[in-house]
Amino acid sequence: MPSPSPDPPDRPSLTGQLVVFTGKLSSLGRRDARALVATLGGATADDVNAKTTMLVIGAEGFGVAGDKSNKLRRAEDLNAQHGAQVAIVTEDAFCRMAGVPTPDALKRQYHAMRDLLARYRLLREDHLRYLTKCGIVRPVLRTNADTFFAFQDLAAIKQVNDDMASG
């Protein structure tokens, strides 16, 4: 789990908040996200109800493009019909609030496995796992959605791809 930055002054506490997550999170696993909420003084639940104060929508979405999750529909219904105040926030906004790197910030700083596999077409995910197991490359961060490599690993990854191209 990416660790929260050390007590930034603008990071609000989640004390008194009941947070629910929906969709696939990109930057944190669900368990890590729940632990982060607890660390910041809030509580989590599995379903949206009248006590829910925040719904976090995962950056990876719900699986079907343009579709809404049942939790999101329920939060919108509660807000519309019952005057509830369920804050519906994106994963990026939640990460900024909690002081952890957003998925976009990670992609700017590191190289995601997905991007490397797209760039180096002869490599497969199992090749990168083998290179990691042998200690040739070292992921700097694993998130719920991807594994990230630092700049220094690119030379080895490119070399393996070139060697595979030449046989």
C-alpha distance (Angstrom), angle and dihedral (degrees) to the residues before:
residue distance angle dihedral
M1 . . .
P2 3.78 . .
S3 3.76 105.7 .
P4 3.77 120.2 -122.1
S5 3.76 114.9 -106.9
P6 3.80 113.3 -101.0
D7 3.80 107.7 -83.4
P8 3.78 103.1 -53.2
P9 3.80 109.0 -161.5
D10 3.82 94.4 -126.2
R11 3.80 96.7 52.6
P12 3.79 107.9 109.0
S13 3.74 122.8 -141.5
L14 3.78 117.9 -114.3
T15 3.79 91.6 -144.9
G16 3.78 109.5 148.5
Q17 3.80 93.4 12.3
L18 3.81 122.2 127.1
V19 3.80 105.7 -155.2
V20 3.81 127.3 -164.7
F21 3.81 124.4 -172.2
T22 3.79 125.1 -147.6
G23 3.80 131.6 -178.6
K24 3.78 125.7 16.4
L25 3.77 114.4 -46.2
S26 3.77 116.0 -136.2
S27 3.78 104.7 -165.2
L28 3.81 101.8 35.7
G29 3.75 138.1 28.3
R30 3.78 114.7 -115.1
R31 3.82 91.5 -109.5
D32 3.83 91.4 50.0
A33 3.80 91.3 47.9
R34 3.80 91.1 52.0
A35 3.80 90.7 48.8
L36 3.81 90.1 50.1
V37 3.80 91.4 52.6
A38 3.81 89.8 50.0
T39 3.82 90.6 48.9
L40 3.79 89.4 53.5
G41 3.82 91.3 51.5
G42 3.80 100.7 -100.0
A43 3.78 134.2 113.4
T44 3.81 131.6 -130.5
A45 3.78 134.7 -143.6
D46 3.79 135.8 -171.0
D47 3.79 97.8 -130.4
V48 3.79 136.9 38.9
N49 3.80 114.2 -110.4
A50 3.80 138.7 152.5
K51 3.83 91.1 -75.4
T52 3.83 94.0 54.9
T53 3.80 112.5 112.3
M54 3.82 101.6 176.8
L55 3.81 135.8 28.8
V56 3.81 116.0 -165.9
I57 3.81 115.7 -156.6
G58 3.81 113.3 -149.4
A59 3.81 116.7 -123.1
E60 3.80 92.2 -129.6
G61 3.79 91.4 62.7
F62 3.78 131.6 -143.1
G63 3.79 102.4 -61.4
V64 3.82 99.4 -102.5
A65 3.80 114.8 73.4
G66 3.79 113.6 -115.3
D67 3.79 92.4 8.2
K68 3.79 123.2 127.1
S69 3.77 124.8 -140.4
N70 3.80 120.8 -120.3
K71 3.81 88.7 -114.3
L72 3.81 91.6 55.8
R73 3.81 91.7 47.7
R74 3.81 90.4 48.9
A75 3.83 92.2 50.1
E76 3.80 91.4 49.2
D77 3.82 90.3 48.5
L78 3.81 91.7 49.7
N79 3.80 90.9 49.6
A80 3.81 93.2 47.4
Q81 3.81 102.0 40.4
H82 3.76 106.9 27.6
G83 3.77 101.7 31.7
A84 3.79 89.9 -118.5
Q85 3.79 118.9 161.5
V86 3.81 104.0 -134.1
A87 3.79 105.4 161.4
I88 3.81 108.3 -142.1
V89 3.81 108.2 -154.0
T90 3.78 135.1 172.0
E91 3.77 122.3 -117.4
D92 3.83 89.2 -109.9
A93 3.81 91.5 56.0
F94 3.81 90.9 46.6
C95 3.82 91.3 50.3
R96 3.81 91.9 50.4
M97 3.80 89.5 47.9
A98 3.80 92.1 49.2
G99 3.80 95.1 43.4
V100 3.81 98.4 -116.5
P101 3.81 125.6 125.9
T102 3.80 115.0 -88.0
P103 3.83 119.2 -127.5
D104 3.84 89.5 -107.4
A105 3.81 92.0 50.7
L106 3.81 90.0 51.8
K107 3.81 91.0 51.2
R108 3.80 91.1 50.8
Q109 3.80 92.8 49.8
Y110 3.82 101.6 37.6
H111 3.79 139.6 23.8
A112 3.80 114.6 -104.4
M113 3.79 118.4 -138.3
R114 3.81 89.4 -125.5
D115 3.79 90.9 57.2
L116 3.81 92.9 45.9
L117 3.80 91.6 51.1
A118 3.80 89.8 50.2
R119 3.81 91.8 48.6
Y120 3.82 96.8 43.7
R121 3.79 102.1 44.0
L122 3.82 97.5 -175.1
L123 3.80 92.8 58.9
R124 3.76 121.7 87.6
E125 3.76 129.7 -164.4
D126 3.80 91.7 -103.8
H127 3.82 89.6 56.8
L128 3.80 90.8 56.3
R129 3.81 90.7 46.7
Y130 3.82 89.2 52.6
L131 3.82 91.8 48.5
T132 3.80 88.1 50.5
K133 3.80 92.8 47.9
C134 3.82 90.4 51.6
G135 3.80 91.4 49.0
I136 3.80 94.7 -117.4
V137 3.80 92.0 121.9
R138 3.77 127.9 19.8
P139 3.79 123.2 -154.6
V140 3.78 111.4 -133.8
L141 3.78 94.3 -157.5
R142 3.79 140.2 10.0
T143 3.76 118.7 -159.1
N144 3.76 132.5 179.1
A145 3.80 91.2 -91.6
D146 3.79 106.9 30.1
T147 3.79 150.2 4.6
F148 3.79 117.9 -118.4
F149 3.81 128.7 -148.3
A150 3.80 129.3 -163.8
F151 3.79 125.3 -121.0
Q152 3.82 93.6 -99.8
D153 3.82 90.7 63.7
L154 3.81 92.9 58.3
A155 3.82 94.1 79.5
A156 3.80 92.5 56.5
I157 3.81 92.6 44.3
K158 3.80 91.9 49.1
Q159 3.82 91.0 47.0
V160 3.81 91.9 53.0
N161 3.81 90.6 49.0
D162 3.84 90.9 49.2
D163 3.81 91.8 47.3
M164 3.79 90.2 51.7
A165 3.81 89.7 50.5
S166 3.78 91.5 53.7
G167 3.78 92.7 47.0
